[in-house]
């Protein structure tokens, strides 16, 4: 059974902004990024406890092929995406949302 996934507004903006940035760098790279994120989201939805806890109750799932991680919380009956975060950025930025 897969859990539904919702994004916090900042996480959605990060995700969409990153996809647009990749597409501007090379046509087709944005959709490749989106597909990699979706593959990670599918795993998260089906196996929410698969990835390790990064901070408090927030888990960290790497995105294949891209230097990003998805940070998420498992809630009763759903997954909440806190951040889609580039790993070269200061983690204090996403951690401040906790």
N, C-alpha and C positions, 0 to 999 in steps of 0.2 A: 504494500500500500504506500503510495506516495503522498507526502504532505504538500499542501499548497504553499506557495512562496510569495511573500510580499517584500517590496523594497521600501526602505526609508527614502524620503525624497532626495537627500544628499547622495545616497548610494545609487539611486537611479540616475542622477545627474552625472556622477562619476562614470558609470557604465556607458551611458549614451555619449558623453564627451570623449571618452577613450576610444569608442568605436568610430566616432567621426574623425578623430585625430589619425587613427590608423588608416582609415579610408583616404584621407588627404595625403598621407605619405605614399601610398601605393593603392591604386584601385583594386578592390577585391580583398584587401587586408582587413578592412572594417568588418565585413561579413565573416571572415575567418575568425576574427576575435570574438564576434557575437556567437559563432558556433562553438568555440572553445568554452566560453562562459556558459552557454546553454548545456553543454555536456557536463560541466561541473555541477550546475544547478540540478540536473537530472539525478546525479549521484547523491547530492545533498538531500533532495526530496525523498529518495528511496532508502537512503541509509544515513540519516541525520547524525548519528553518533560516530560515523566512520573517521572523521577528521579530528585532530587533537584540539584541545582547548588552548587558546592563545592568552586570553585575559578573562578572568572571572568566569562567566558562562558563555563567552563568545568563542566560537570555533573558527579555525583557519583552513580553508581549502585552496590549494594551489590551482592555477589555471594552466592547462597544458599549452606549451609553445609560447606563452607570453609571460612576462615578469610581473604578474598580478596574482593576488589572492582575493578570495571572497571571504569576508568576515560575516558570520551569521550567528543568530541565536535560535535555539530550538524552544518553541513555545508550545503550549497545549494545542495540538491540532494544526500547527503551522510552523513555517520557517520565516524568520525575519532577517533580511539582508541588511547589515549595518554599513558595509562598505565594499566596494570593488576597487582595490587599492594597489597602485604601482609600488613595487617593493623597494625602489630607490628613494621613495619619499619618506619623510619622518613619520614613524608609526604613531607618534604622539597625536598626529592630526586625526586619525580614525579613532584612537583610544579616547580622545576627548569627548566622543559621542556616546560613550558607554554610560 
